[in-house]
Amino acid sequence: MSDSLYSKLWEVFIRLNLEKKLCEYLAMEKWEEVVGETLSSHTRPAYVKNGILYVYVDSSVWVQELMLFKNKLIEKINNKLVIPNIIKDIVFIDKGRNFKAKRKTNISQKPILSLREEERIAKIVEEVKDDELREILRNYYRNLAIMQKGGIKDDRNKKG
């Protein structure tokens, strides 16, 4: 992405006071990349509130294991973000059996976007030259459209 477009985007985010929220969203999006495939199969980022990333975990054994690496995970997540030290802490929440059941339910009930909706989203992000940012924005708009159809529950403001 050209520096000027990138700078202009960040200026807009800053003017709208959205830069911190965007980085919080990116922290959740980067979770699998940070922890790897094995850990991501036992965890799911739930929401970020006041700089604390809340992560659902499928068992207390994994909660204990993750606690040993919490500081390193915080460091790795923050290194992936544009604004430093967005994530101050991670809280691991043992969801037990509900973890997998809820995950499967969300996936199976996810509405499918129409070709027209997909084309509209593609048109919105087509001018973004940076592949990673374009994909992030595409996912954001897709999830927003799916949420409007009632397919993804936004439980960032709820307690686990």
N, C-alpha and C positions, 0 to 999 in steps of 0.2 A: 504494500500500500504506500502511496506517496506520502511523504512526511506532512505535506500541507493538509491532505484529506484526513490523515490520522490526527493531526493537531486540531483540526476543525471539529472532528467528532468529539474529541476529549473536551474541547472548549464548550460544546453543546452540553455534554454530560455534566460538566462543572457548573455551567450556568443554571442548569435544571436541578442541580444538587443531587445528581444521580451517580456520580463516580464511585462512591462508596458502595451503593447498592449493586452496581454493575460488578464491582470486584467481589462482593459477597456471592453473587450469582456465579461468577467465574470460579470461585473457590469450590463451590459445590460441583460445577461442571468438570473441574480438574481432579476431583477426588479419585476416580478410577485410575487415572494416569499416575497420580502420586502414590497410591497404595498398591497398585498392581492387581492383576486378575484374581489371584487367590483371596486376598483380603477383601476386594470389592464384591466377591461372591457372598461374603458374610456380613457386609456392611452396606449402608445406604445413607448418604447425607440427607438430613431431614430439612433443616433450615438454619439460618444464621440470625442471631439476635444479639445486639450490643457487642459485636466482635467475637461472640462465642458460636462455634460451629457445633451443632447438635447432630450426632450420627447414630442411626439405629443399627443395632448389632444383633445377630441371631442367637447368641448365647453368652452367658456370663464368663465362660472360659475365654472367648474372644475379647470380651471387655477387658479382662485382666491382662491378656497378652498385649492389646492395643495401648493400655495405660503405660506399659514399659517404653513404648516408642512415641508417646504423645508429643513430647517436645520436638522430636525430629520431624514428625508429621506436620506440626505447626510451621516449622521452619521451611519444609519442602513446599507446602501450600503457598506460603507467603512469597517464596521465591518465584512462583509461577504468576504472580499478580503484578500489575503495573504500580499500584500504590502499596508501599511496604507496610507490613504489620497490621493488615486488616483483621486477620484472625489472631486473637489474643489467647484463646483457649479452645479446647475441644471437650465436649461432654459426650460420653458414650452411653447410650440408653439400651439396656437389654430388652429386646422385644420378644425374645423366646420364640415359641411356635408361631406367634402372630406375624413375625417378620416375613417368613416365606409365603404364608397364605395371603398376606396383604399385597406383597410384591406381585404374585401371580394374578391376583384380582385386578390390580391396576393395569397390568399389561393386557389381559384378556378383554378388558372393557374399554380400551383406548379407541376412541373413534378414529375413523380414517378420514383424512382430508380429501376433498374432491380434487380433480385435476385442475379445475379453475382456481381453487384456493392455493394449490401448490404453485401454479403459474404466477399468481398474484404475489406470493412471497418471493419467488425467484426474481420477479421484476423489481421488487423493493430493494433486494440486496445485490442486484447485478452490477451496480457501479462500484461496489467495494472491491478493491484490487487485492487486498490481503486475504489469502485463502482461509486462514484461521479465523480472522474476525468475521469474514463473510459467513462461514459455517456457524459460528456462535450466534450471529444475528439471525440466520435462517432457523436455527433450532429455537431461538427465543420466540420468533414470530410463529413458528409451527406450534410450540407449546401454548402460546397465548391463544391461538385459534382453537386448539384442542380443549383448553380450559373453558373457552366460551361455549363449546359444545357440551361441556360437563364431563369431560373425560379424565382430567387430571385434577385431583383435589389439591388445592394450595394450602398445606397445613404448616406453613412456616410460622404463623402467628399462634399456633396451638402448642400446648405442652404435650410431650410424648407420654 
